[in-house]
Amino acid sequence: MKTIATLFITILLAPLALFAEQGLTENYEPVVAAIVERGDAAMAAYSPATATATGNEFSRLYFDVFEGSGMEFTLDLKSSDAMLKIESGFSLIISQCMRSESKESIEATWKQMKVDMDYAVQHYSSGEEAPSFWGRVVQSFLILFREGIEAMLVVAALVAYLRRSGYSDKVKVIWWSCGLALIASVGAAWLLTSVIQASGANQEVIEGVTMLIAAAVLVYVSYWLTAKRDADRWQAFVKKSMDQAISGGSMFALGLVAFLAVFREGAETILFYQALMVGSGEQNNSVWIGMAIAAVGLVAVYFVVRFASIKLPISLFFGSTAVLLFAMAFVFTGQGILELQVGSLVQTTRLDGWPMVSWLGIFPTRETMIGQALILAAIPAGWLWLKWSEKQQAVVAQ
């Protein structure tokens, strides 16, 4: 564990100096003023004939101004909900323009976006005042801890699973997968900034696709664990076929889950720290302190999950681990589709009156709801599949 933590810090920080500088602001008023001025002009000139041009203008406002100024990044640290409301608003208005919807419907979306941006200015803008030393420490802590907590929960659950199965020697596969994911994250960050020239849309699409792949693998592994949840069934499984399963496709699936859990946020975390260091000036020590505190926090979470798993009955442990992974798949699906919507790869259809619950990945769009409905539909489908498998095994046994 200590080795992988050292590897994490080394790989995370090494490439920061290689990336081009990008903006970072916590004074949101001029950013919002620029967005509103250009957005109002685009809306005034809107017609079905100029719909594509208007959509492209709002896309530029999102990636070049809202994201490029660093407002998206710093606002996300202060209030993820406030940032996601603005982000989903951009996604919706761009999609509406590309579908040449009526000017009235697009103006309604634009009006709500201005309300959301004004709220961000009033409640979260620091104005001209630079963040304090400890303010930077908190920001640095939040980046690593928030981005890493989901991955650490998944990794800790997988490690605990292998140890409880009597295969502690296979734990190294999980750590190697994490190490490879960190290296891949550095490569992805370098590609986004140096080769693809930091296209925001490319970053959103890459993250969205990674989330959806991770969701699919998580669903598979959660069912694999559920099938072994009963103690008697688990003992029989260990005696008959554990060696074959662990050395084959199931071990690959576990390693892939660990890889995707870390890679999902790895590149973005690197870019976040690069931006924070650029904006911190002489307060870079605050970034290191916050990072160190977050690393200690993540290690503590790992050991809490590991030791708690030892105390749980095996059926409860397997069941709770399967539920955790399935819940992660549900969240990843909603977040992944939202990223694809922001990257204009998936259209956005608003569902009026539906709530947004960002920590569950629930967003008021038809596309995200359909994706998560498919994940939920996998529950009865998986249950039927498990029952059918049990009957088949009973027939074979007889």
C-alpha positions as CSV (number, residue, x, y, z in Angstrom):
1,M,0.0,0.0,0.0
2,K,2.8,2.4,0.9
3,T,4.5,1.6,-2.4
4,I,1.4,2.4,-4.5
5,A,0.9,5.6,-2.6
6,T,4.4,6.7,-3.3
7,L,4.0,5.7,-7.0
8,F,0.7,7.7,-7.1
9,I,2.3,10.9,-5.8
10,T,5.3,10.6,-8.1
11,I,3.4,9.9,-11.2
12,L,0.8,12.5,-10.4
13,L,3.2,15.4,-9.9
14,A,6.0,14.6,-12.4
15,P,4.3,15.9,-15.5
16,L,2.9,19.1,-14.1
17,A,5.7,21.3,-15.5
18,L,5.3,19.8,-18.9
19,F,1.7,21.2,-19.5
20,A,0.9,24.6,-20.9
21,E,-0.4,27.1,-18.5
22,Q,-4.2,27.6,-18.3
23,G,-6.4,30.2,-16.6
24,L,-7.6,30.0,-13.1
25,T,-10.0,32.5,-11.5
26,E,-12.3,32.7,-8.5
27,N,-13.5,36.2,-9.5
28,Y,-16.6,35.0,-11.5
29,E,-18.2,38.4,-12.2
30,P,-16.2,39.3,-15.3
31,V,-16.4,35.8,-16.6
32,V,-20.2,35.7,-16.3
33,A,-20.4,39.2,-17.7
34,A,-18.5,38.1,-20.8
35,I,-20.7,35.0,-21.2
36,V,-23.9,37.0,-20.8
37,E,-22.8,39.7,-23.2
38,R,-21.9,37.2,-26.0
39,G,-24.8,34.9,-25.2
40,D,-27.4,37.8,-25.4
41,A,-25.9,38.8,-28.7
42,A,-26.2,35.2,-30.0
43,M,-29.8,34.9,-28.8
44,A,-30.7,38.2,-30.4
45,A,-29.4,37.0,-33.8
46,Y,-30.9,33.5,-33.4
47,S,-33.1,32.1,-36.2
48,P,-33.5,28.6,-37.6
49,A,-31.1,29.6,-40.3
50,T,-28.4,30.5,-37.8
51,A,-29.1,27.7,-35.3
52,T,-25.8,25.9,-35.9
53,A,-23.8,29.0,-35.6
54,T,-25.5,29.9,-32.4
55,G,-24.9,26.4,-31.0
56,N,-21.2,26.7,-31.9
57,E,-21.1,30.1,-30.1
58,F,-22.5,28.7,-26.9
59,S,-20.0,25.8,-27.2
60,R,-17.1,28.3,-27.4
61,L,-18.5,30.1,-24.4
62,Y,-18.5,26.9,-22.4
63,F,-15.1,25.6,-23.4
64,D,-13.2,28.9,-24.0
65,V,-14.7,31.1,-21.3
66,F,-16.5,29.1,-18.5
67,E,-14.0,26.3,-18.6
68,G,-11.0,28.1,-20.0
69,S,-11.1,30.8,-17.4
70,G,-10.9,28.2,-14.6
71,M,-14.4,29.1,-13.3
72,E,-15.7,25.6,-13.9
73,F,-12.8,24.2,-11.9
74,T,-12.9,26.5,-8.9
75,L,-16.7,26.6,-8.7
76,D,-16.7,22.8,-8.8
77,L,-14.5,22.8,-5.7
78,K,-16.9,25.1,-3.9
79,S,-20.2,23.7,-5.1
80,S,-20.5,20.8,-7.4
81,D,-24.2,21.3,-7.7
82,A,-23.8,25.0,-8.8
83,M,-21.2,24.0,-11.4
84,L,-23.3,21.1,-12.7
85,K,-26.4,23.3,-13.1
86,I,-24.4,25.7,-15.4
87,E,-22.7,22.8,-17.2
88,S,-25.9,21.0,-17.9
89,G,-27.5,24.3,-19.0
90,F,-24.8,24.8,-21.6
91,S,-25.3,21.2,-22.8
92,L,-29.0,21.7,-23.1
93,I,-28.8,25.1,-25.0
94,I,-26.2,23.8,-27.4
95,S,-28.3,20.7,-28.1
96,Q,-31.5,22.9,-28.6
97,C,-29.7,25.1,-31.1
98,M,-28.4,22.1,-33.0
99,R,-31.9,20.8,-33.3
100,S,-33.2,24.3,-34.4
101,E,-35.8,24.5,-31.7
102,S,-38.0,27.5,-31.3
103,K,-36.4,30.8,-30.1
104,E,-38.8,30.9,-27.2
105,S,-37.7,27.5,-25.8
106,I,-34.0,28.4,-26.1
107,E,-34.5,31.8,-24.6
108,A,-36.2,30.0,-21.6
109,T,-33.1,27.9,-21.2
110,W,-30.8,30.9,-21.5
111,K,-32.8,32.9,-18.9
112,Q,-32.4,30.0,-16.4
113,M,-28.7,29.8,-17.2
114,K,-28.3,33.5,-16.4
115,V,-30.0,32.9,-13.1
116,D,-27.7,30.0,-12.2
117,M,-24.6,32.0,-13.2
118,D,-25.7,35.0,-11.2
119,Y,-26.3,32.7,-8.2
120,A,-22.7,31.4,-8.6
121,V,-21.4,35.0,-8.6
122,Q,-23.4,36.1,-5.6
123,H,-22.6,33.1,-3.4
124,Y,-19.2,31.7,-4.5
125,S,-17.2,34.4,-6.2
126,S,-14.2,35.7,-4.2
127,G,-14.0,38.9,-6.2
128,E,-10.6,40.4,-6.5
129,E,-9.4,38.9,-3.2
130,A,-7.0,36.0,-3.7
131,P,-7.6,32.8,-1.7
132,S,-5.7,32.6,1.6
133,F,-3.0,30.0,2.2
134,W,-5.4,27.7,4.0
135,G,-8.0,28.3,1.4
136,R,-5.6,26.8,-1.1
137,V,-4.9,23.9,1.3
138,V,-8.6,23.1,1.4
139,Q,-8.9,23.3,-2.4
140,S,-5.9,21.0,-2.9
141,F,-7.3,18.6,-0.3
142,L,-10.7,18.5,-2.0
143,I,-9.2,17.8,-5.5
144,L,-7.4,14.6,-4.5
145,F,-9.7,13.4,-1.8
146,R,-12.9,13.9,-3.7
147,E,-11.6,12.6,-7.0
148,G,-9.9,9.7,-5.3
149,I,-12.5,8.5,-2.8
150,E,-14.6,6.6,-5.3
151,A,-11.6,4.9,-6.7
152,M,-10.2,4.1,-3.3
153,L,-13.5,2.5,-2.2
154,V,-13.6,0.3,-5.2
155,V,-9.9,-0.7,-4.9
156,A,-10.3,-1.4,-1.1
157,A,-13.3,-3.6,-1.7
158,L,-11.5,-5.6,-4.4
159,V,-8.4,-6.1,-2.2
160,A,-10.6,-7.1,0.7
161,Y,-12.4,-9.6,-1.5
162,L,-9.2,-11.3,-2.7
163,R,-7.9,-11.5,0.9
164,R,-11.1,-13.0,2.2
165,S,-11.0,-15.5,-0.6
166,G,-7.6,-16.7,0.5
167,Y,-5.8,-15.2,-2.5
168,S,-3.7,-12.5,-0.9
169,D,-1.0,-13.2,-3.5
170,K,-3.3,-12.0,-6.2
171,V,-3.7,-8.5,-4.6
172,K,-0.6,-7.4,-6.5
173,V,-2.7,-7.6,-9.7
174,I,-5.0,-4.8,-8.3
175,W,-2.0,-2.6,-7.4
176,W,-0.4,-3.2,-10.7
177,S,-3.6,-2.2,-12.4
178,C,-3.7,1.0,-10.3
179,G,-0.1,1.8,-11.2
180,L,-0.8,1.3,-14.9
181,A,-3.9,3.5,-14.6
182,L,-1.8,6.3,-13.2
183,I,0.7,6.0,-16.0
184,A,-2.1,6.0,-18.5
185,S,-3.6,9.1,-16.8
186,V,-0.3,10.9,-17.3
187,G,-0.4,9.9,-21.0
188,A,-4.0,11.0,-21.4
189,A,-3.2,14.4,-19.7
190,W,-0.2,14.9,-22.0
191,L,-2.3,14.0,-25.1
192,L,-5.1,16.4,-24.1
193,T,-2.7,19.3,-23.5
194,S,0.1,18.7,-26.0
195,V,-1.2,16.6,-28.9
196,I,-5.0,17.3,-29.1
197,Q,-4.4,20.8,-27.8
198,A,-6.5,20.6,-24.8
199,S,-9.9,20.5,-26.6
200,G,-12.4,20.6,-23.8
201,A,-14.8,18.5,-25.8
202,N,-12.2,15.8,-26.3
203,Q,-11.6,15.6,-22.5
204,E,-15.3,15.4,-21.8
205,V,-15.8,12.6,-24.3
206,I,-12.8,10.6,-23.1
207,E,-14.0,10.9,-19.5
208,G,-17.6,10.0,-20.5
209,V,-16.6,6.9,-22.5
210,T,-14.3,5.8,-19.6
211,M,-17.2,6.2,-17.1
212,L,-19.6,4.1,-19.2
213,I,-17.0,1.3,-19.8
214,A,-16.3,1.3,-16.0
215,A,-20.1,1.1,-15.3
216,A,-20.5,-1.9,-17.6
217,V,-17.6,-3.7,-15.9
218,L,-18.8,-2.8,-12.4
219,V,-22.2,-4.3,-13.2
220,Y,-20.6,-7.5,-14.4
221,V,-18.3,-7.8,-11.3
222,S,-21.2,-7.0,-8.9
223,Y,-23.2,-9.9,-10.3
224,W,-20.2,-12.2,-10.1
225,L,-19.9,-11.4,-6.4
226,T,-23.6,-11.7,-5.9
227,A,-23.5,-15.2,-7.3
228,K,-21.0,-16.2,-4.6
229,R,-22.8,-14.4,-1.7
230,D,-23.9,-17.5,0.2
231,A,-21.3,-19.0,2.5
232,D,-21.9,-22.6,1.5
233,R,-22.0,-21.7,-2.2
234,W,-18.8,-19.7,-1.7
235,Q,-17.0,-22.5,0.0
236,A,-18.0,-25.0,-2.7
237,F,-16.9,-22.5,-5.4
238,V,-13.5,-22.1,-3.7
239,K,-13.0,-25.8,-3.6
240,K,-14.0,-26.6,-7.1
241,S,-13.1,-23.7,-9.4
242,M,-11.5,-20.7,-7.6
243,D,-8.1,-21.3,-9.0
244,Q,-9.4,-21.4,-12.6
245,A,-11.6,-18.4,-12.1
246,I,-9.1,-16.2,-10.5
247,S,-6.4,-17.0,-13.0
248,G,-8.8,-16.5,-15.9
249,G,-11.3,-13.9,-17.0
250,S,-12.5,-13.0,-13.5
251,M,-9.1,-11.9,-12.4
252,F,-8.9,-9.8,-15.6
253,A,-12.2,-8.3,-14.8
254,L,-11.2,-7.4,-11.3
255,G,-8.0,-5.8,-12.6
256,L,-9.9,-3.9,-15.2
257,V,-12.3,-2.5,-12.6
258,A,-9.3,-1.2,-10.6
259,F,-7.7,0.2,-13.7
260,L,-10.8,2.1,-14.8
261,A,-11.7,3.3,-11.3
262,V,-8.3,5.0,-11.1
263,F,-8.0,6.1,-14.7
264,R,-11.5,7.6,-14.7
265,E,-10.4,10.6,-12.8
266,G,-6.6,10.4,-13.1
267,A,-6.0,12.7,-16.0
268,E,-8.5,15.2,-14.8
269,T,-6.9,15.3,-11.4
270,I,-3.5,15.9,-12.9
271,L,-4.9,18.8,-15.0
272,F,-6.7,20.2,-11.9
273,Y,-3.4,20.3,-9.9
274,Q,-1.6,21.8,-12.8
275,A,-4.2,24.6,-12.9
276,L,-4.1,25.0,-9.1
277,M,-0.3,25.3,-9.0
278,V,-0.3,27.9,-11.8
279,G,-2.9,30.0,-10.0
280,S,-1.3,29.6,-6.6
281,G,1.9,31.6,-7.4
282,E,4.0,31.7,-4.3
283,Q,1.5,29.6,-2.3
284,N,2.5,26.3,-3.9
285,N,3.4,24.9,-0.5
286,S,-0.3,25.1,0.3
287,V,-1.0,22.8,-2.6
288,W,1.5,20.2,-1.4
289,I,0.1,20.3,2.2
290,G,-3.5,19.8,1.0
291,M,-2.3,17.0,-1.3
292,A,-0.5,15.3,1.6
293,I,-3.5,15.5,3.9
294,A,-5.8,14.1,1.2
295,A,-3.4,11.2,0.6
296,V,-3.4,10.4,4.3
297,G,-7.2,10.5,4.2
298,L,-7.4,8.2,1.3
299,V,-5.1,5.7,3.0
300,A,-7.3,5.9,6.1
301,V,-10.4,5.1,4.0
302,Y,-8.6,2.1,2.5
303,F,-7.7,0.6,5.9
304,V,-11.2,1.3,7.3
305,V,-12.8,-0.6,4.4
306,R,-10.2,-3.4,4.7
307,F,-10.5,-4.0,8.4
308,A,-14.3,-3.5,8.4
309,S,-14.6,-6.2,5.8
310,I,-12.8,-8.7,8.0
311,K,-15.5,-8.3,10.7
312,L,-18.4,-8.8,8.4
313,P,-20.0,-12.2,7.8
314,I,-19.0,-13.5,4.4
315,S,-22.5,-13.3,2.9
316,L,-23.0,-9.7,4.2
317,F,-19.5,-8.7,2.9
318,F,-20.1,-10.1,-0.6
319,G,-23.6,-8.6,-0.7
320,S,-22.5,-5.1,0.5
321,T,-19.5,-5.2,-1.9
322,A,-21.8,-6.0,-4.8
323,V,-24.2,-3.2,-3.8
324,L,-21.3,-0.7,-3.6
325,L,-20.1,-1.6,-7.1
326,F,-23.6,-1.6,-8.5
327,A,-24.2,1.9,-7.0
328,M,-20.9,3.1,-8.5
329,A,-22.1,1.8,-11.9
330,F,-25.4,3.8,-11.5
331,V,-23.5,7.0,-10.7
332,F,-20.9,6.5,-13.4
333,T,-23.6,6.0,-16.0
334,G,-25.4,9.3,-15.2
335,Q,-22.1,11.2,-15.0
336,G,-20.7,9.6,-18.1
337,I,-23.7,10.4,-20.3
338,L,-23.6,14.0,-19.0
339,E,-19.9,14.3,-20.1
340,L,-20.9,13.0,-23.5
341,Q,-23.7,15.6,-23.7
342,V,-21.3,18.4,-22.8
343,G,-18.9,17.1,-25.5
344,S,-21.8,17.2,-28.0
345,L,-21.6,13.4,-28.7
346,V,-25.0,12.8,-27.2
347,Q,-28.0,15.2,-27.5
348,T,-29.6,16.7,-24.4
349,T,-33.4,16.6,-23.9
350,R,-34.6,18.3,-20.7
351,L,-37.1,16.7,-18.4
352,D,-39.0,19.6,-16.8
353,G,-39.7,19.2,-13.1
354,W,-37.2,16.4,-12.6
355,P,-34.6,16.9,-9.8
356,M,-30.9,17.0,-10.1
357,V,-29.0,14.8,-7.5
358,S,-25.4,15.2,-8.6
359,W,-23.9,12.8,-6.0
360,L,-26.1,10.0,-7.4
361,G,-25.4,11.0,-11.0
362,I,-29.0,11.9,-11.5
363,F,-29.6,14.8,-14.0
364,P,-32.9,16.0,-15.5
365,T,-32.4,14.9,-19.0
366,R,-34.0,12.0,-20.9
367,E,-30.7,10.5,-22.0
368,T,-29.2,10.2,-18.5
369,M,-32.4,8.9,-17.2
370,I,-32.6,6.2,-19.9
371,G,-29.1,5.2,-19.2
372,Q,-29.6,4.8,-15.5
373,A,-33.0,3.1,-16.1
374,L,-31.1,0.4,-18.1
375,I,-28.7,0.0,-15.1
376,L,-31.7,-0.5,-12.8
377,A,-33.3,-2.9,-15.2
378,A,-30.2,-5.0,-14.9
379,I,-31.2,-5.8,-11.3
380,P,-34.3,-8.0,-12.1
381,A,-32.5,-9.3,-15.3
382,G,-29.5,-10.4,-13.2
383,W,-31.8,-11.9,-10.6
384,L,-33.5,-14.0,-13.2
385,W,-30.2,-15.0,-14.7
386,L,-28.9,-16.1,-11.2
387,K,-32.1,-18.2,-10.6
388,W,-31.8,-19.8,-14.0
389,S,-28.1,-20.6,-13.4
390,E,-29.0,-22.2,-10.0
391,K,-31.6,-24.4,-11.7
392,Q,-29.1,-25.5,-14.4
393,Q,-26.5,-26.3,-11.7
394,A,-29.1,-28.3,-9.8
395,V,-30.0,-30.3,-13.0
396,V,-26.3,-31.0,-13.6
397,A,-25.8,-32.1,-10.0
398,Q,-28.8,-34.5,-10.2
